[in-house]
Amino acid sequence: MTIFFSRGSKVPQSEVKLEIADSTGKVVKHLNAPSQPGLNRVIWFLDDDGNVPVVAGDYRVTLNSAGKRMTQAARLAERAPEDSPRPNRFRRGD
């Protein structure tokens, strides 16, 4: 799942962190994000912090930066058996 967000050029440079929570409110994934002026993108490989694939369902994506929090709903409608590329699938020799 690709997550897009924008940052204005006049906003002070700060660390950007994303938290993805399941429908119960449990945070299942923490991601660091780029913080460049303009449009930024983060790819979530549909796994939790333990690299276990998450189930289809409703999620909340929260962006934390410069002391502010912004939250957006997201829905993973269904999963194919191996629908998300994981970085370890692209290692040389695999």
PyMOL Python script that loads the backbone (N, CA, C, O; Angstrom):
from pymol import cmd

cmd.read_pdbstr("""\
ATOM      1  N   MET A   1       0.861  -1.162   0.000  1.00  0.00           N
ATOM      2  CA  MET A   1       0.000   0.000   0.000  1.00  0.00           C
ATOM      3  C   MET A   1       0.904   1.220   0.000  1.00  0.00           C
ATOM      4  O   MET A   1       1.826   1.332   0.807  1.00  0.00           O
ATOM      5  N   THR A   2       0.626   2.115  -0.905  1.00  0.00           N
ATOM      6  CA  THR A   2       1.417   3.332  -0.986  1.00  0.00           C
ATOM      7  C   THR A   2       0.689   4.447  -0.243  1.00  0.00           C
ATOM      8  O   THR A   2      -0.502   4.677  -0.455  1.00  0.00           O
ATOM      9  N   ILE A   3       1.412   5.127   0.620  1.00  0.00           N
ATOM     10  CA  ILE A   3       0.865   6.220   1.425  1.00  0.00           C
ATOM     11  C   ILE A   3       1.544   7.501   0.968  1.00  0.00           C
ATOM     12  O   ILE A   3       2.770   7.607   0.995  1.00  0.00           O
ATOM     13  N   PHE A   4       0.754   8.461   0.555  1.00  0.00           N
ATOM     14  CA  PHE A   4       1.261   9.753   0.109  1.00  0.00           C
ATOM     15  C   PHE A   4       0.916  10.829   1.126  1.00  0.00           C
ATOM     16  O   PHE A   4      -0.145  10.783   1.748  1.00  0.00           O
ATOM     17  N   PHE A   5       1.804  11.791   1.294  1.00  0.00           N
ATOM     18  CA  PHE A   5       1.513  12.981   2.091  1.00  0.00           C
ATOM     19  C   PHE A   5       2.376  14.112   1.567  1.00  0.00           C
ATOM     20  O   PHE A   5       3.418  13.884   0.952  1.00  0.00           O
ATOM     21  N   SER A   6       1.934  15.325   1.816  1.00  0.00           N
ATOM     22  CA  SER A   6       2.723  16.468   1.350  1.00  0.00           C
ATOM     23  C   SER A   6       3.153  17.331   2.526  1.00  0.00           C
ATOM     24  O   SER A   6       2.507  17.358   3.574  1.00  0.00           O
ATOM     25  N   ARG A   7       4.238  18.021   2.331  1.00  0.00           N
ATOM     26  CA  ARG A   7       4.784  18.931   3.340  1.00  0.00           C
ATOM     27  C   ARG A   7       5.103  20.241   2.647  1.00  0.00           C
ATOM     28  O   ARG A   7       5.787  20.265   1.624  1.00  0.00           O
ATOM     29  N   GLY A   8       4.609  21.315   3.203  1.00  0.00           N
ATOM     30  CA  GLY A   8       4.871  22.632   2.631  1.00  0.00           C
ATOM     31  C   GLY A   8       6.322  23.035   2.780  1.00  0.00           C
ATOM     32  O   GLY A   8       7.015  22.556   3.678  1.00  0.00           O
ATOM     33  N   SER A   9       6.785  23.905   1.913  1.00  0.00           N
ATOM     34  CA  SER A   9       8.185  24.329   1.941  1.00  0.00           C
ATOM     35  C   SER A   9       8.493  25.220   3.139  1.00  0.00           C
ATOM     36  O   SER A   9       9.657  25.353   3.516  1.00  0.00           O
ATOM     37  N   LYS A  10       7.483  25.828   3.741  1.00  0.00           N
ATOM     38  CA  LYS A  10       7.712  26.704   4.887  1.00  0.00           C
ATOM     39  C   LYS A  10       7.610  25.971   6.230  1.00  0.00           C
ATOM     40  O   LYS A  10       7.838  26.566   7.284  1.00  0.00           O
ATOM     41  N   VAL A  11       7.269  24.687   6.188  1.00  0.00           N
ATOM     42  CA  VAL A  11       7.182  23.892   7.415  1.00  0.00           C
ATOM     43  C   VAL A  11       8.598  23.519   7.843  1.00  0.00           C
ATOM     44  O   VAL A  11       9.381  23.048   7.019  1.00  0.00           O
ATOM     45  N   PRO A  12       8.944  23.719   9.122  1.00  0.00           N
ATOM     46  CA  PRO A  12      10.291  23.364   9.573  1.00  0.00           C
ATOM     47  C   PRO A  12      10.584  21.881   9.362  1.00  0.00           C
ATOM     48  O   PRO A  12       9.706  21.033   9.523  1.00  0.00           O
ATOM     49  N   GLN A  13      11.820  21.583   9.002  1.00  0.00           N
ATOM     50  CA  GLN A  13      12.255  20.198   8.822  1.00  0.00           C
ATOM     51  C   GLN A  13      12.101  19.454  10.141  1.00  0.00           C
ATOM     52  O   GLN A  13      12.572  19.927  11.175  1.00  0.00           O
ATOM     53  N   SER A  14      11.454  18.307  10.117  1.00  0.00           N
ATOM     54  CA  SER A  14      11.309  17.497  11.318  1.00  0.00           C
ATOM     55  C   SER A  14      11.150  16.033  10.924  1.00  0.00           C
ATOM     56  O   SER A  14      10.827  15.711   9.780  1.00  0.00           O
ATOM     57  N   GLU A  15      11.381  15.165  11.885  1.00  0.00           N
ATOM     58  CA  GLU A  15      11.238  13.732  11.669  1.00  0.00           C
ATOM     59  C   GLU A  15       9.766  13.398  11.426  1.00  0.00           C
ATOM     60  O   GLU A  15       8.882  13.959  12.073  1.00  0.00           O
ATOM     61  N   VAL A  16       9.512  12.492  10.500  1.00  0.00           N
ATOM     62  CA  VAL A  16       8.148  12.056  10.205  1.00  0.00           C
ATOM     63  C   VAL A  16       8.047  10.571  10.503  1.00  0.00           C
ATOM     64  O   VAL A  16       8.844   9.772  10.009  1.00  0.00           O
ATOM     65  N   LYS A  17       7.067  10.209  11.309  1.00  0.00           N
ATOM     66  CA  LYS A  17       6.835   8.805  11.654  1.00  0.00           C
ATOM     67  C   LYS A  17       5.387   8.464  11.367  1.00  0.00           C
ATOM     68  O   LYS A  17       4.488   9.275  11.586  1.00  0.00           O
ATOM     69  N   LEU A  18       5.172   7.249  10.872  1.00  0.00           N
ATOM     70  CA  LEU A  18       3.830   6.755  10.616  1.00  0.00           C
ATOM     71  C   LEU A  18       3.546   5.575  11.525  1.00  0.00           C
ATOM     72  O   LEU A  18       4.412   4.732  11.759  1.00  0.00           O
ATOM     73  N   GLU A  19       2.325   5.525  12.036  1.00  0.00           N
ATOM     74  CA  GLU A  19       1.853   4.380  12.813  1.00  0.00           C
ATOM     75  C   GLU A  19       0.620   3.840  12.107  1.00  0.00           C
ATOM     76  O   GLU A  19      -0.265   4.600  11.715  1.00  0.00           O
ATOM     77  N   ILE A  20       0.570   2.529  11.949  1.00  0.00           N
ATOM     78  CA  ILE A  20      -0.593   1.900  11.340  1.00  0.00           C
ATOM     79  C   ILE A  20      -1.238   1.021  12.398  1.00  0.00           C
ATOM     80  O   ILE A  20      -0.611   0.109  12.937  1.00  0.00           O
ATOM     81  N   ALA A  21      -2.514   1.312  12.688  1.00  0.00           N
ATOM     82  CA  ALA A  21      -3.252   0.591  13.726  1.00  0.00           C
ATOM     83  C   ALA A  21      -4.375  -0.220  13.087  1.00  0.00           C
ATOM     84  O   ALA A  21      -4.967   0.197  12.092  1.00  0.00           O
ATOM     85  N   ASP A  22      -4.659  -1.379  13.670  1.00  0.00           N
ATOM     86  CA  ASP A  22      -5.760  -2.201  13.168  1.00  0.00           C
ATOM     87  C   ASP A  22      -7.094  -1.677  13.691  1.00  0.00           C
ATOM     88  O   ASP A  22      -7.140  -0.636  14.346  1.00  0.00           O
ATOM     89  N   SER A  23      -8.164  -2.388  13.409  1.00  0.00           N
ATOM     90  CA  SER A  23      -9.504  -1.913  13.775  1.00  0.00           C
ATOM     91  C   SER A  23      -9.738  -1.877  15.282  1.00  0.00           C
ATOM     92  O   SER A  23     -10.683  -1.236  15.741  1.00  0.00           O
ATOM     93  N   THR A  24      -8.895  -2.553  16.057  1.00  0.00           N
ATOM     94  CA  THR A  24      -9.021  -2.510  17.520  1.00  0.00           C
ATOM     95  C   THR A  24      -8.230  -1.356  18.124  1.00  0.00           C
ATOM     96  O   THR A  24      -8.325  -1.092  19.322  1.00  0.00           O
ATOM     97  N   GLY A  25      -7.445  -0.665  17.286  1.00  0.00           N
ATOM     98  CA  GLY A  25      -6.613   0.431  17.770  1.00  0.00           C
ATOM     99  C   GLY A  25      -5.191   0.023  18.100  1.00  0.00           C
ATOM    100  O   GLY A  25      -4.373   0.870  18.459  1.00  0.00           O
ATOM    101  N   LYS A  26      -4.883  -1.259  17.985  1.00  0.00           N
ATOM    102  CA  LYS A  26      -3.519  -1.744  18.254  1.00  0.00           C
ATOM    103  C   LYS A  26      -2.598  -1.333  17.112  1.00  0.00           C
ATOM    104  O   LYS A  26      -2.884  -1.618  15.949  1.00  0.00           O
ATOM    105  N   VAL A  27      -1.499  -0.668  17.437  1.00  0.00           N
ATOM    106  CA  VAL A  27      -0.520  -0.282  16.414  1.00  0.00           C
ATOM    107  C   VAL A  27       0.218  -1.536  15.973  1.00  0.00           C
ATOM    108  O   VAL A  27       0.854  -2.216  16.778  1.00  0.00           O
ATOM    109  N   VAL A  28       0.122  -1.834  14.674  1.00  0.00           N
ATOM    110  CA  VAL A  28       0.746  -3.037  14.140  1.00  0.00           C
ATOM    111  C   VAL A  28       2.029  -2.747  13.381  1.00  0.00           C
ATOM    112  O   VAL A  28       2.857  -3.638  13.193  1.00  0.00           O
ATOM    113  N   LYS A  29       2.201  -1.488  12.937  1.00  0.00           N
ATOM    114  CA  LYS A  29       3.390  -1.168  12.146  1.00  0.00           C
ATOM    115  C   LYS A  29       3.846   0.252  12.415  1.00  0.00           C
ATOM    116  O   LYS A  29       3.030   1.171  12.493  1.00  0.00           O
ATOM    117  N   HIS A  30       5.154   0.430  12.555  1.00  0.00           N
ATOM    118  CA  HIS A  30       5.796   1.738  12.676  1.00  0.00           C
ATOM    119  C   HIS A  30       6.674   1.929  11.450  1.00  0.00           C
ATOM    120  O   HIS A  30       7.442   1.039  11.084  1.00  0.00           O
ATOM    121  N   LEU A  31       6.561   3.090  10.818  1.00  0.00           N
ATOM    122  CA  LEU A  31       7.374   3.388   9.638  1.00  0.00           C
ATOM    123  C   LEU A  31       7.991   4.768   9.771  1.00  0.00           C
ATOM    124  O   LEU A  31       7.354   5.694  10.273  1.00  0.00           O
ATOM    125  N   ASN A  32       9.227   4.906   9.322  1.00  0.00           N
ATOM    126  CA  ASN A  32       9.846   6.221   9.191  1.00  0.00           C
ATOM    127  C   ASN A  32       9.561   6.711   7.787  1.00  0.00           C
ATOM    128  O   ASN A  32       9.485   5.919   6.848  1.00  0.00           O
ATOM    129  N   ALA A  33       9.403   8.004   7.647  1.00  0.00           N
ATOM    130  CA  ALA A  33       9.021   8.556   6.350  1.00  0.00           C
ATOM    131  C   ALA A  33       9.967   9.675   5.949  1.00  0.00           C
ATOM    132  O   ALA A  33      10.590  10.305   6.804  1.00  0.00           O
ATOM    133  N   PRO A  34      10.074   9.925   4.634  1.00  0.00           N
ATOM    134  CA  PRO A  34      10.871  11.063   4.181  1.00  0.00           C
ATOM    135  C   PRO A  34      10.211  12.364   4.615  1.00  0.00           C
ATOM    136  O   PRO A  34       9.015  12.394   4.903  1.00  0.00           O
ATOM    137  N   SER A  35      10.980  13.419   4.660  1.00  0.00           N
ATOM    138  CA  SER A  35      10.429  14.703   5.075  1.00  0.00           C
ATOM    139  C   SER A  35      10.963  15.802   4.178  1.00  0.00           C
ATOM    140  O   SER A  35      11.641  16.720   4.640  1.00  0.00           O
ATOM    141  N   GLN A  36      10.661  15.707   2.924  1.00  0.00           N
ATOM    142  CA  GLN A  36      11.083  16.708   1.950  1.00  0.00           C
ATOM    143  C   GLN A  36       9.904  17.617   1.626  1.00  0.00           C
ATOM    144  O   GLN A  36       8.758  17.170   1.674  1.00  0.00           O
ATOM    145  N   PRO A  37      10.153  18.866   1.301  1.00  0.00           N
ATOM    146  CA  PRO A  37       9.050  19.715   0.850  1.00  0.00           C
ATOM    147  C   PRO A  37       8.390  19.102  -0.386  1.00  0.00           C
ATOM    148  O   PRO A  37       9.074  18.566  -1.257  1.00  0.00           O
ATOM    149  N   GLY A  38       7.076  19.183  -0.458  1.00  0.00           N
ATOM    150  CA  GLY A  38       6.346  18.638  -1.590  1.00  0.00           C
ATOM    151  C   GLY A  38       5.737  17.289  -1.273  1.00  0.00           C
ATOM    152  O   GLY A  38       5.506  16.957  -0.111  1.00  0.00           O
ATOM    153  N   LEU A  39       5.479  16.518  -2.307  1.00  0.00           N
ATOM    154  CA  LEU A  39       4.829  15.220  -2.173  1.00  0.00           C
ATOM    155  C   LEU A  39       5.834  14.163  -1.726  1.00  0.00           C
ATOM    156  O   LEU A  39       6.911  14.037  -2.309  1.00  0.00           O
ATOM    157  N   ASN A  40       5.480  13.405  -0.692  1.00  0.00           N
ATOM    158  CA  ASN A  40       6.310  12.322  -0.173  1.00  0.00           C
ATOM    159  C   ASN A  40       5.522  11.026  -0.270  1.00  0.00           C
ATOM    160  O   ASN A  40       4.291  11.033  -0.317  1.00  0.00           O
ATOM    161  N   ARG A  41       6.248   9.912  -0.298  1.00  0.00           N
ATOM    162  CA  ARG A  41       5.589   8.619  -0.412  1.00  0.00           C
ATOM    163  C   ARG A  41       6.303   7.599   0.466  1.00  0.00           C
ATOM    164  O   ARG A  41       7.528   7.592   0.590  1.00  0.00           O
ATOM    165  N   VAL A  42       5.486   6.737   1.069  1.00  0.00           N
ATOM    166  CA  VAL A  42       5.975   5.631   1.886  1.00  0.00           C
ATOM    167  C   VAL A  42       5.254   4.378   1.419  1.00  0.00           C
ATOM    168  O   VAL A  42       4.054   4.413   1.147  1.00  0.00           O
ATOM    169  N   ILE A  43       5.974   3.282   1.327  1.00  0.00           N
ATOM    170  CA  ILE A  43       5.341   2.016   0.945  1.00  0.00           C
ATOM    171  C   ILE A  43       5.247   1.128   2.174  1.00  0.00           C
ATOM    172  O   ILE A  43       6.246   0.847   2.836  1.00  0.00           O
ATOM    173  N   TRP A  44       4.027   0.691   2.466  1.00  0.00           N
ATOM    174  CA  TRP A  44       3.787  -0.285   3.536  1.00  0.00           C
ATOM    175  C   TRP A  44       3.607  -1.629   2.851  1.00  0.00           C
ATOM    176  O   TRP A  44       2.736  -1.775   1.993  1.00  0.00           O
ATOM    177  N   PHE A  45       4.410  -2.598   3.215  1.00  0.00           N
ATOM    178  CA  PHE A  45       4.373  -3.907   2.587  1.00  0.00           C
ATOM    179  C   PHE A  45       3.298  -4.819   3.176  1.00  0.00           C
ATOM    180  O   PHE A  45       3.365  -6.039   3.027  1.00  0.00           O
ATOM    181  N   LEU A  46       2.303  -4.225   3.847  1.00  0.00           N
ATOM    182  CA  LEU A  46       1.152  -4.946   4.401  1.00  0.00           C
ATOM    183  C   LEU A  46       1.563  -6.007   5.406  1.00  0.00           C
ATOM    184  O   LEU A  46       0.986  -7.092   5.471  1.00  0.00           O
ATOM    185  N   ASP A  47       2.590  -5.658   6.196  1.00  0.00           N
ATOM    186  CA  ASP A  47       3.042  -6.554   7.257  1.00  0.00           C
ATOM    187  C   ASP A  47       3.085  -5.782   8.567  1.00  0.00           C
ATOM    188  O   ASP A  47       2.981  -4.556   8.587  1.00  0.00           O
ATOM    189  N   ASP A  48       3.241  -6.527   9.666  1.00  0.00           N
ATOM    190  CA  ASP A  48       3.351  -5.871  10.965  1.00  0.00           C
ATOM    191  C   ASP A  48       4.821  -5.670  11.305  1.00  0.00           C
ATOM    192  O   ASP A  48       5.694  -5.947  10.483  1.00  0.00           O
ATOM    193  N   ASP A  49       5.098  -5.189  12.517  1.00  0.00           N
ATOM    194  CA  ASP A  49       6.488  -4.942  12.914  1.00  0.00           C
ATOM    195  C   ASP A  49       7.318  -6.216  12.979  1.00  0.00           C
ATOM    196  O   ASP A  49       8.546  -6.147  12.958  1.00  0.00           O
ATOM    197  N   GLY A  50       6.675  -7.375  13.057  1.00  0.00           N
ATOM    198  CA  GLY A  50       7.387  -8.651  13.052  1.00  0.00           C
ATOM    199  C   GLY A  50       7.497  -9.260  11.661  1.00  0.00           C
ATOM    200  O   GLY A  50       7.882 -10.421  11.522  1.00  0.00           O
ATOM    201  N   ASN A  51       7.161  -8.480  10.619  1.00  0.00           N
ATOM    202  CA  ASN A  51       7.186  -8.919   9.219  1.00  0.00           C
ATOM    203  C   ASN A  51       6.179 -10.018   8.905  1.00  0.00           C
ATOM    204  O   ASN A  51       6.368 -10.787   7.962  1.00  0.00           O
ATOM    205  N   VAL A  52       5.101 -10.092   9.700  1.00  0.00           N
ATOM    206  CA  VAL A  52       4.024 -11.046   9.458  1.00  0.00           C
ATOM    207  C   VAL A  52       2.933 -10.322   8.666  1.00  0.00           C
ATOM    208  O   VAL A  52       2.522  -9.229   9.057  1.00  0.00           O
ATOM    209  N   PRO A  53       2.454 -10.909   7.560  1.00  0.00           N
ATOM    210  CA  PRO A  53       1.412 -10.248   6.780  1.00  0.00           C
ATOM    211  C   PRO A  53       0.165  -9.969   7.642  1.00  0.00           C
ATOM    212  O   PRO A  53      -0.241 -10.804   8.451  1.00  0.00           O
ATOM    213  N   VAL A  54      -0.424  -8.795   7.455  1.00  0.00           N
ATOM    214  CA  VAL A  54      -1.647  -8.448   8.181  1.00  0.00           C
ATOM    215  C   VAL A  54      -2.852  -8.986   7.417  1.00  0.00           C
ATOM    216  O   VAL A  54      -2.765  -9.270   6.223  1.00  0.00           O
ATOM    217  N   VAL A  55      -3.970  -9.121   8.112  1.00  0.00           N
ATOM    218  CA  VAL A  55      -5.196  -9.610   7.497  1.00  0.00           C
ATOM    219  C   VAL A  55      -5.950  -8.457   6.852  1.00  0.00           C
ATOM    220  O   VAL A  55      -5.724  -7.294   7.186  1.00  0.00           O
ATOM    221  N   ALA A  56      -6.838  -8.780   5.935  1.00  0.00           N
ATOM    222  CA  ALA A  56      -7.701  -7.762   5.340  1.00  0.00           C
ATOM    223  C   ALA A  56      -8.546  -7.133   6.432  1.00  0.00           C
ATOM    224  O   ALA A  56      -8.943  -7.803   7.385  1.00  0.00           O
ATOM    225  N   GLY A  57      -8.818  -5.845   6.291  1.00  0.00           N
ATOM    226  CA  GLY A  57      -9.639  -5.159   7.285  1.00  0.00           C
ATOM    227  C   GLY A  57      -9.413  -3.667   7.246  1.00  0.00           C
ATOM    228  O   GLY A  57      -8.787  -3.133   6.330  1.00  0.00           O
ATOM    229  N   ASP A  58      -9.936  -3.004   8.262  1.00  0.00           N
ATOM    230  CA  ASP A  58      -9.827  -1.552   8.378  1.00  0.00           C
ATOM    231  C   ASP A  58      -8.625  -1.176   9.236  1.00  0.00           C
ATOM    232  O   ASP A  58      -8.350  -1.807  10.257  1.00  0.00           O
ATOM    233  N   TYR A  59      -7.918  -0.144   8.806  1.00  0.00           N
ATOM    234  CA  TYR A  59      -6.724   0.331   9.497  1.00  0.00           C
ATOM    235  C   TYR A  59      -6.781   1.843   9.622  1.00  0.00           C
ATOM    236  O   TYR A  59      -7.526   2.504   8.899  1.00  0.00           O
ATOM    237  N   ARG A  60      -5.998   2.387  10.535  1.00  0.00           N
ATOM    238  CA  ARG A  60      -5.850   3.836  10.701  1.00  0.00           C
ATOM    239  C   ARG A  60      -4.375   4.155  10.529  1.00  0.00           C
ATOM    240  O   ARG A  60      -3.526   3.555  11.189  1.00  0.00           O
ATOM    241  N   VAL A  61      -4.067   5.096   9.645  1.00  0.00           N
ATOM    242  CA  VAL A  61      -2.693   5.531   9.411  1.00  0.00           C
ATOM    243  C   VAL A  61      -2.536   6.894  10.079  1.00  0.00           C
ATOM    244  O   VAL A  61      -3.249   7.842   9.752  1.00  0.00           O
ATOM    245  N   THR A  62      -1.593   6.980  11.017  1.00  0.00           N
ATOM    246  CA  THR A  62      -1.360   8.235  11.737  1.00  0.00           C
ATOM    247  C   THR A  62       0.034   8.739  11.424  1.00  0.00           C
ATOM    248  O   THR A  62       1.020   8.021  11.591  1.00  0.00           O
ATOM    249  N   LEU A  63       0.108   9.981  10.968  1.00  0.00           N
ATOM    250  CA  LEU A  63       1.371  10.645  10.672  1.00  0.00           C
ATOM    251  C   LEU A  63       1.697  11.555  11.843  1.00  0.00           C
ATOM    252  O   LEU A  63       0.867  12.369  12.248  1.00  0.00           O
ATOM    253  N   ASN A  64       2.893  11.424  12.386  1.00  0.00           N
ATOM    254  CA  ASN A  64       3.373  12.248  13.494  1.00  0.00           C
ATOM    255  C   ASN A  64       4.573  13.054  13.019  1.00  0.00           C
ATOM    256  O   ASN A  64       5.563  12.491  12.553  1.00  0.00           O
ATOM    257  N   SER A  65       4.481  14.389  13.139  1.00  0.00           N
ATOM    258  CA  SER A  65       5.585  15.247  12.737  1.00  0.00           C
ATOM    259  C   SER A  65       5.427  16.616  13.382  1.00  0.00           C
ATOM    260  O   SER A  65       4.326  17.162  13.443  1.00  0.00           O
ATOM    261  N   ALA A  66       6.524  17.156  13.854  1.00  0.00           N
ATOM    262  CA  ALA A  66       6.561  18.511  14.420  1.00  0.00           C
ATOM    263  C   ALA A  66       5.489  18.719  15.482  1.00  0.00           C
ATOM    264  O   ALA A  66       4.888  19.790  15.566  1.00  0.00           O
ATOM    265  N   GLY A  67       5.253  17.687  16.295  1.00  0.00           N
ATOM    266  CA  GLY A  67       4.282  17.795  17.379  1.00  0.00           C
ATOM    267  C   GLY A  67       2.834  17.712  16.949  1.00  0.00           C
ATOM    268  O   GLY A  67       1.935  17.940  17.760  1.00  0.00           O
ATOM    269  N   LYS A  68       2.589  17.389  15.690  1.00  0.00           N
ATOM    270  CA  LYS A  68       1.221  17.280  15.183  1.00  0.00           C
ATOM    271  C   LYS A  68       0.940  15.846  14.765  1.00  0.00           C
ATOM    272  O   LYS A  68       1.838  15.114  14.347  1.00  0.00           O
ATOM    273  N   ARG A  69      -0.335  15.458  14.887  1.00  0.00           N
ATOM    274  CA  ARG A  69      -0.786  14.125  14.486  1.00  0.00           C
ATOM    275  C   ARG A  69      -1.932  14.265  13.500  1.00  0.00           C
ATOM    276  O   ARG A  69      -2.868  15.031  13.728  1.00  0.00           O
ATOM    277  N   MET A  70      -1.857  13.530  12.417  1.00  0.00           N
ATOM    278  CA  MET A  70      -2.927  13.499  11.424  1.00  0.00           C
ATOM    279  C   MET A  70      -3.263  12.043  11.151  1.00  0.00           C
ATOM    280  O   MET A  70      -2.368  11.223  10.942  1.00  0.00           O
ATOM    281  N   THR A  71      -4.547  11.721  11.153  1.00  0.00           N
ATOM    282  CA  THR A  71      -4.978  10.333  10.996  1.00  0.00           C
ATOM    283  C   THR A  71      -5.930  10.197   9.818  1.00  0.00           C
ATOM    284  O   THR A  71      -6.771  11.062   9.572  1.00  0.00           O
ATOM    285  N   GLN A  72      -5.781   9.099   9.099  1.00  0.00           N
ATOM    286  CA  GLN A  72      -6.621   8.795   7.940  1.00  0.00           C
ATOM    287  C   GLN A  72      -6.990   7.320   7.977  1.00  0.00           C
ATOM    288  O   GLN A  72      -6.160   6.477   8.317  1.00  0.00           O
ATOM    289  N   ALA A  73      -8.219   7.010   7.631  1.00  0.00           N
ATOM    290  CA  ALA A  73      -8.652   5.614   7.555  1.00  0.00           C
ATOM    291  C   ALA A  73      -8.113   4.969   6.280  1.00  0.00           C
ATOM    292  O   ALA A  73      -7.920   5.640   5.266  1.00  0.00           O
ATOM    293  N   ALA A  74      -7.875   3.670   6.345  1.00  0.00           N
ATOM    294  CA  ALA A  74      -7.449   2.893   5.176  1.00  0.00           C
ATOM    295  C   ALA A  74      -8.106   1.521   5.261  1.00  0.00           C
ATOM    296  O   ALA A  74      -8.342   1.002   6.352  1.00  0.00           O
ATOM    297  N   ARG A  75      -8.395   0.948   4.121  1.00  0.00           N
ATOM    298  CA  ARG A  75      -9.014  -0.380   4.101  1.00  0.00           C
ATOM    299  C   ARG A  75      -8.223  -1.300   3.184  1.00  0.00           C
ATOM    300  O   ARG A  75      -7.940  -0.970   2.032  1.00  0.00           O
ATOM    301  N   LEU A  76      -7.877  -2.450   3.719  1.00  0.00           N
ATOM    302  CA  LEU A  76      -7.280  -3.522   2.936  1.00  0.00           C
ATOM    303  C   LEU A  76      -8.431  -4.478   2.644  1.00  0.00           C
ATOM    304  O   LEU A  76      -8.830  -5.257   3.509  1.00  0.00           O
ATOM    305  N   ALA A  77      -8.964  -4.418   1.424  1.00  0.00           N
ATOM    306  CA  ALA A  77     -10.191  -5.138   1.082  1.00  0.00           C
ATOM    307  C   ALA A  77      -9.993  -6.651   1.069  1.00  0.00           C
ATOM    308  O   ALA A  77     -10.833  -7.389   1.585  1.00  0.00           O
ATOM    309  N   GLU A  78      -8.909  -7.109   0.493  1.00  0.00           N
ATOM    310  CA  GLU A  78      -8.625  -8.541   0.463  1.00  0.00           C
ATOM    311  C   GLU A  78      -7.150  -8.740   0.172  1.00  0.00           C
ATOM    312  O   GLU A  78      -6.448  -7.818  -0.245  1.00  0.00           O
ATOM    313  N   ARG A  79      -6.701  -9.947   0.398  1.00  0.00           N
ATOM    314  CA  ARG A  79      -5.307 -10.292   0.144  1.00  0.00           C
ATOM    315  C   ARG A  79      -5.237 -11.476  -0.786  1.00  0.00           C
ATOM    316  O   ARG A  79      -6.009 -12.426  -0.662  1.00  0.00           O
ATOM    317  N   ALA A  80      -4.313 -11.416  -1.711  1.00  0.00           N
ATOM    318  CA  ALA A  80      -3.964 -12.595  -2.497  1.00  0.00           C
ATOM    319  C   ALA A  80      -2.956 -13.379  -1.656  1.00  0.00           C
ATOM    320  O   ALA A  80      -2.393 -12.821  -0.714  1.00  0.00           O
ATOM    321  N   PRO A  81      -2.713 -14.637  -1.961  1.00  0.00           N
ATOM    322  CA  PRO A  81      -1.770 -15.413  -1.134  1.00  0.00           C
ATOM    323  C   PRO A  81      -0.413 -14.728  -0.931  1.00  0.00           C
ATOM    324  O   PRO A  81       0.121 -14.755   0.177  1.00  0.00           O
ATOM    325  N   GLU A  82       0.137 -14.135  -1.945  1.00  0.00           N
ATOM    326  CA  GLU A  82       1.408 -13.402  -1.830  1.00  0.00           C
ATOM    327  C   GLU A  82       1.309 -12.117  -2.619  1.00  0.00           C
ATOM    328  O   GLU A  82       1.982 -11.952  -3.637  1.00  0.00           O
ATOM    329  N   ASP A  83       0.466 -11.200  -2.151  1.00  0.00           N
ATOM    330  CA  ASP A  83       0.214  -9.990  -2.931  1.00  0.00           C
ATOM    331  C   ASP A  83       1.148  -8.839  -2.638  1.00  0.00           C
ATOM    332  O   ASP A  83       1.127  -7.841  -3.358  1.00  0.00           O
ATOM    333  N   SER A  84       1.966  -8.940  -1.607  1.00  0.00           N
ATOM    334  CA  SER A  84       2.824  -7.807  -1.305  1.00  0.00           C
ATOM    335  C   SER A  84       4.287  -8.209  -1.403  1.00  0.00           C
ATOM    336  O   SER A  84       4.715  -9.163  -0.753  1.00  0.00           O
ATOM    337  N   PRO A  85       5.054  -7.490  -2.209  1.00  0.00           N
ATOM    338  CA  PRO A  85       6.476  -7.814  -2.312  1.00  0.00           C
ATOM    339  C   PRO A  85       7.196  -7.465  -1.016  1.00  0.00           C
ATOM    340  O   PRO A  85       7.067  -6.347  -0.516  1.00  0.00           O
ATOM    341  N   ARG A  86       7.923  -8.376  -0.491  1.00  0.00           N
ATOM    342  CA  ARG A  86       8.693  -8.143   0.712  1.00  0.00           C
ATOM    343  C   ARG A  86      10.152  -7.973   0.303  1.00  0.00           C
ATOM    344  O   ARG A  86      10.620  -8.654  -0.610  1.00  0.00           O
ATOM    345  N   PRO A  87      10.870  -7.081   0.961  1.00  0.00           N
ATOM    346  CA  PRO A  87      12.263  -6.842   0.563  1.00  0.00           C
ATOM    347  C   PRO A  87      13.103  -8.116   0.485  1.00  0.00           C
ATOM    348  O   PRO A  87      13.957  -8.226  -0.395  1.00  0.00           O
ATOM    349  N   ASN A  88      12.887  -9.085   1.383  1.00  0.00           N
ATOM    350  CA  ASN A  88      13.716 -10.293   1.359  1.00  0.00           C
ATOM    351  C   ASN A  88      13.432 -11.163   0.139  1.00  0.00           C
ATOM    352  O   ASN A  88      14.212 -12.067  -0.159  1.00  0.00           O
ATOM    353  N   ARG A  89      12.335 -10.912  -0.571  1.00  0.00           N
ATOM    354  CA  ARG A  89      12.041 -11.675  -1.797  1.00  0.00           C
ATOM    355  C   ARG A  89      12.896 -11.203  -2.952  1.00  0.00           C
ATOM    356  O   ARG A  89      12.949 -11.866  -3.987  1.00  0.00           O
ATOM    357  N   PHE A  90      13.570 -10.066  -2.802  1.00  0.00           N
ATOM    358  CA  PHE A  90      14.340  -9.506  -3.891  1.00  0.00           C
ATOM    359  C   PHE A  90      15.842  -9.580  -3.647  1.00  0.00           C
ATOM    360  O   PHE A  90      16.622  -8.900  -4.313  1.00  0.00           O
ATOM    361  N   ARG A  91      16.240 -10.412  -2.687  1.00  0.00           N
ATOM    362  CA  ARG A  91      17.677 -10.562  -2.443  1.00  0.00           C
ATOM    363  C   ARG A  91      18.315 -11.300  -3.601  1.00  0.00           C
ATOM    364  O   ARG A  91      17.686 -12.131  -4.256  1.00  0.00           O
ATOM    365  N   ARG A  92      19.562 -10.984  -3.837  1.00  0.00           N
ATOM    366  CA  ARG A  92      20.307 -11.649  -4.904  1.00  0.00           C
ATOM    367  C   ARG A  92      20.390 -13.142  -4.599  1.00  0.00           C
ATOM    368  O   ARG A  92      20.697 -13.530  -3.472  1.00  0.00           O
ATOM    369  N   GLY A  93      20.121 -13.973  -5.592  1.00  0.00           N
ATOM    370  CA  GLY A  93      20.217 -15.404  -5.426  1.00  0.00           C
ATOM    371  C   GLY A  93      18.900 -16.056  -5.062  1.00  0.00           C
ATOM    372  O   GLY A  93      18.842 -17.283  -4.990  1.00  0.00           O
ATOM    373  N   ASP A  94      17.845 -15.303  -4.829  1.00  0.00           N
ATOM    374  CA  ASP A  94      16.530 -15.893  -4.509  1.00  0.00           C
ATOM    375  C   ASP A  94      15.779 -16.248  -5.762  1.00  0.00           C
ATOM    376  O   ASP A  94      14.658 -16.753  -5.688  1.00  0.00           O
TER     377      ASP A  94
END
""", "prot")
cmd.dss("prot")
cmd.show_as("cartoon", "prot")
cmd.util.cbc("prot")
cmd.orient("prot")
